[in-house]
Amino acid sequence: PYHPQTQGKLERFHRSLKAEVLQGKWFADDGELQRAFDHWRTVYNLERPHEALDMAVPASRYQPSARQYSASVTSAEYDEGVMV
């Protein structure tokens, strides 16, 4: 687990992000970069068809998890003597 070979969808997403948003571009500040990411993410997920999804958009295949998540995160516990 957690190797590029086992994370194909995530690796493909990052490759597309780099090629379509970052490659050969310069951004004046973090805000401009964030706006570019936000616009691209909308197009990628809601507008652009994907071959791997039989030309559907990713949003058409998304299903939220049925699990409920806690609004608060519990503190991490470490064994005695562990430095973090």
C-alpha positions, 0 to 999 in steps of 0.5 A: 500500500501507499506506493504509486503502483497501488495508487493509480487514480490518485497518481493520475489526478496529480499528473493531470493537475500538474500538466493542466494547472502548474506546468509552465505557469507562474502565479503572483500569489497563493490566492491566484494559485488557489483560484486556478486550482478551484476552477480546475477542480470544478472542470475536472469533476463536474464538466470534463468527461473521463475515458475511464468512466465511459465518458461520464464526469467523476461527480456522476459516480460519487457516493458519499460515505454512509459513515458518520464522522466526529466533528472533533479529533481525539488527541493522539496517544504515544508510548512513554519516551516517544518524542514527536 
